[in-house]
C-alpha cells in the first residue's frame, strides 16, 4: 500500500511539473507582448522604454530561464503580481476561489444525489417506463451545453418567474445557496446524465453476478440484495466517475460564471486572457490543473478501499 501511494504521488508531481511547463509555454507563446502592456500601451512607446520594461520583468531572458524563475516562485507561493489590477495574484485567487469552490460543491451534491438515485431507480426498474424516462431524460440533458442551459434557466426561473437571482453569489449561507442554485443546476445537468448512466450500467453488471442469483434463490429480500450485494459492488466505477466529473468541473466553471456574472476564478481567467494579464492566467490554469490531478489521484487511491474485489486481488498479490 505504501509503495502504491508513493507511485501515485510521484506520478502526481511529474504530471504537475509537465503541466506547469505546458501552461507557461502556452501563455508565453500567446499573441500579444506583455512588455507593451506593462509599459502602458503603444502610445509614445520608445525602444528604450520597451527594453527597460523587458529587463525589469525579466522578459528578455530565454523561455527556460523564465520558466525556472516562475516555477521557483510558485513553489514559494509567490504567483507574481497582476498586470491589470496591480495586486498579488495569490490575493486575487484567495478572493475568488471560495465562490468557485462553493459552486462546484453545490453542483456536485446535485448530480451525485440525483444522478446516482436516478441510475439506481432505472436499474431496479429495468425495461419499464421509469427506465425509459430516465434514459430519455438523461440523453436530453447530456445534449444541452451548460451555457445554453444556464441561459434557459435565467430566462425562465430568473426573469419570467423571478424565483432566483441571476447575478452575484449572495451573502451568508442561505443567500449563497439561493444565488448559486441556477448556476449549480446548469453545471449539474450534463454531469447528472453521465453519472446516472454509469450508475445504471454498474448496477446491471453487478446484478448479473452469480452470488446475486444465489442470494435471490435463498429468499433474501430484494431491497437487501440491492443494498448489500449489488450497490456495494457497483460503488467503484460510480465513485470514480463522480470524482472525475467533479475534477473536470473546476475547469468548466468559465461559461457558467460568465453567464451568471459570478466573481469566480473562471471569470477571472476570461478577464486575464482578454487583458493579456499573463501572471493571472498562468496561476488560474495551474490551479485548475492541480485541482484536477489531485482529485483524480485521491479517487485512484480510495477506489481499492471501496471495492472489495480489488482489495481481495491486492491481498492475494
Steps between C-alpha positions, in 0.01 A plus 500: 500500500783739584670421170176563312452837672860594425454415132180705482662800668803477271270495200306795643811717535628398155166585344487837674854580390423418135170687516664808651752514213225460238294776666794739521610429143145539365452836669851602394412424136160671515443801272590834652808640667472538878778758495281730290215460748727564797644809333152651474414430136656588169439874526833683540679169553868527425740207441694606808189492717401158360849361563496633856164335571622170357808511720302599809258207468763254363312473171826517306618166641459164320180300548664234718652761731168682536324171569753402765462837672120476488495141628734587788274787601191274476661246730544783751132599454596815310279508190610846393311825465208564268573726203143628496411542867846550650415262786665174594360214294470286812272763656279506189469121505427497873219752449343317204561133571234459776224591253621244247549236769148557636356478148682174424403352840133593448496353149676186626237442767225541240640264237611237754167483682278528193726315257574201722138486613370507144751234391404267785131549428550430128700184574245369750213575260686379192285475189211699646374850442718634781811367330393650168425835661839513673689403184305748286533783751873450547552485124329837467698647790831378359430665163453850649822701560532656843492859373185431295333342802611796710343750262175300497494483880561874526220575253248272673573499874685830524319738263150361446430335836744703710570215737879529497748787450699487178822674612726500802585234757300631797596557863486241774425132453132540414569786259780305334279194451224718356732679256695191393201272440453584131872487406542177699204342318642614166834336582343184643273417204763345277677332792171358626446330166847343506477380861151354459611296198816378671301409812238314298756297308708426811189383683400275211849349479513439875147358498590235244764341725457140618491583870204732439308217336585277797379769740168528315460122502562501876196721554682816609277807452567691178566825682770333708654345187515835324653675800753242617593304189429715195559862603807418707675331208394783265644777717847483344422632150232733637732677745781507245280672244362742762856599588600549138192711426555713811864556405395601148253751640784712636590583142139510383387797705615754241182497292261479795670779695491718191128438443404568862749780570679316783835626627682167496826380356329415170398860435842610630664281235285649224590853608869413524506356148318800354736748669821298445546469876743210469582439870131465586430273202794275587400478866134421428587232245753347737241499780244327276747234388620446857145454623423249226818297554463496880135392491562224245798375704292489818225310318756255368630438853154469657357272230662177628373571850140513375501199268539174694598315183805722445601462864484123466712508185765722664504283811560183298771680298 
